[in-house]
């Protein structure tokens, strides 16, 4: 016979399985339907994320590829190919970092900014409206709250796993 704690844990794990499976499905659908929303601009969801990241005011001076990878939570290797394609398309440029001549900064080009602001953003906002149809402002705020909470827990696991594997963690890099 199961104890009350075992039953509660089993119920929690069943719910967790459903949450994470739905999160997996949402990520896949975001990639599929989000890419469709901006395909006329020649963009994918990965490129959409990069343009969004480098178009922020604090990214105006440029972002190092490692900094951009950390911000987007992707590997440098995956990001490098996306950035290279966007440079060839004229949306981004790579410049030498004035503080470290060995490093390169990713910056938005004027045509990349135009693409982002006048072509992509209106379609992205329309996509958001469609996906969040039926959500109140409160619903959206709550969804964001819980996603951020999950993300923080995942980051903690990531740092712990990296430390266990003897890899440098973001905190280690800051201490170096």
C-alpha positions in Angstrom: 0.0 0.0 0.0 1.3 3.4 -0.9 1.8 6.0 1.7 0.3 9.5 1.3 3.7 10.9 0.5 4.3 8.3 -2.2 0.9 9.0 -3.7 1.5 12.7 -3.7 4.9 12.2 -5.3 3.4 9.9 -8.0 0.8 12.6 -8.7 3.4 15.3 -8.8 5.5 13.2 -11.3 2.5 12.5 -13.5 1.8 16.2 -13.7 5.4 17.1 -14.2 5.5 14.6 -17.1 2.5 16.4 -18.7 4.0 19.8 -18.1 7.4 19.0 -19.7 5.8 17.1 -22.6 3.6 20.1 -23.3 6.7 22.4 -23.0 8.5 20.2 -25.5 5.5 20.4 -27.8 5.3 24.2 -27.4 9.0 24.5 -28.3 8.5 22.5 -31.4 5.4 24.4 -32.4 7.2 27.7 -31.7 9.9 26.7 -34.1 7.5 25.5 -36.8 4.8 28.2 -36.6 7.2 31.0 -35.6 9.4 30.3 -38.5 6.4 30.3 -40.8 5.4 33.8 -39.4 8.7 35.3 -40.5 9.7 33.1 -43.5 8.7 35.8 -46.0 11.6 37.9 -44.5 14.0 34.9 -45.0 14.2 34.4 -41.2 13.9 31.4 -38.9 13.1 31.5 -35.2 16.8 31.2 -34.4 17.5 34.2 -36.5 14.5 36.0 -35.0 16.0 35.4 -31.5 19.4 36.7 -32.6 17.9 39.8 -34.2 15.9 40.4 -31.1 19.0 40.1 -28.9 21.2 42.3 -30.9 18.5 45.0 -31.4 18.2 45.7 -27.7 19.6 49.1 -26.7 22.2 47.6 -24.4 23.6 45.6 -27.3 24.2 48.7 -29.5 28.0 48.6 -28.9 28.0 44.9 -30.0 28.0 41.6 -28.3 30.7 39.0 -28.2 29.7 35.7 -29.6 30.1 34.0 -26.2 28.0 36.8 -24.5 25.3 36.3 -27.2 25.4 32.5 -26.8 25.0 32.9 -23.0 22.1 35.4 -23.4 20.3 33.0 -25.9 21.3 29.9 -23.9 22.6 28.1 -26.9 26.0 26.7 -27.7 28.6 28.8 -29.3 28.9 26.2 -32.1 25.2 26.4 -32.9 25.2 30.2 -32.8 28.3 30.6 -35.0 26.5 29.1 -38.0 23.4 31.2 -37.6 25.5 34.4 -37.2 27.6 33.5 -40.2 24.5 33.1 -42.4 23.1 36.4 -41.1 26.4 38.1 -41.8 26.3 36.8 -45.4 22.6 38.0 -45.7 23.7 41.5 -44.6 21.7 41.5 -41.4 24.7 41.5 -39.0 28.3 42.4 -39.1 31.3 41.3 -37.1 33.7 43.9 -35.9 36.9 43.8 -33.9 36.4 44.4 -30.2 38.2 47.7 -29.4 38.9 46.4 -25.9 40.3 43.0 -27.1 41.6 42.9 -30.7 41.4 39.1 -30.7 37.6 39.2 -30.1 34.8 40.0 -32.5 31.6 41.8 -31.7 28.3 41.0 -33.4 26.4 44.1 -34.4 23.2 44.8 -36.3 23.6 46.4 -39.7 21.3 49.3 -40.8 19.6 46.9 -43.2 19.3 44.3 -40.4 17.7 47.0 -38.1 15.3 47.9 -40.9 14.4 44.3 -41.4 13.8 43.8 -37.7 11.8 47.0 -37.0 9.7 47.3 -40.1 9.3 43.8 -41.5 9.8 41.2 -38.8 8.5 42.9 -35.6 5.0 43.6 -37.0 4.7 39.9 -38.0 6.1 38.7 -34.7 3.6 40.9 -32.8 0.8 39.5 -34.9 2.1 36.0 -34.1 2.1 36.8 -30.4 -1.5 38.0 -30.6 -2.6 34.8 -32.2 -0.7 32.5 -29.8 -1.9 34.4 -26.7 -5.5 34.6 -27.9 -7.7 34.2 -24.9 -5.0 35.1 -22.5 -5.5 38.0 -20.2 -2.6 40.3 -19.2 -2.7 38.5 -15.9 -2.6 35.1 -17.6 0.4 36.1 -19.6 2.2 37.6 -16.5 1.5 34.3 -14.6 2.8 32.2 -17.5 6.0 34.3 -17.7 6.4 34.0 -13.9 6.3 30.2 -14.0 8.5 29.9 -17.1 11.1 32.2 -15.4 11.0 30.1 -12.3 11.5 26.9 -14.3 14.3 28.6 -16.2 16.1 29.6 -13.0 15.9 26.0 -11.8 17.2 24.7 -15.1 20.1 27.1 -15.0 21.0 25.9 -11.5 21.1 22.4 -12.8 23.2 23.4 -15.7 25.8 25.1 -13.5 25.8 22.2 -11.1 26.2 19.7 -14.0 29.0 21.8 -15.5 30.8 22.0 -12.1 30.4 18.2 -11.6 31.9 17.6 -15.0 34.8 19.9 -14.2 33.8 22.5 -16.8 34.0 26.2 -16.3 30.8 27.8 -15.1 29.7 31.3 -15.8 30.7 32.3 -12.3 34.2 30.8 -12.8 34.6 32.8 -16.0 33.7 36.0 -14.1 36.3 35.2 -11.4 39.1 34.6 -13.9 
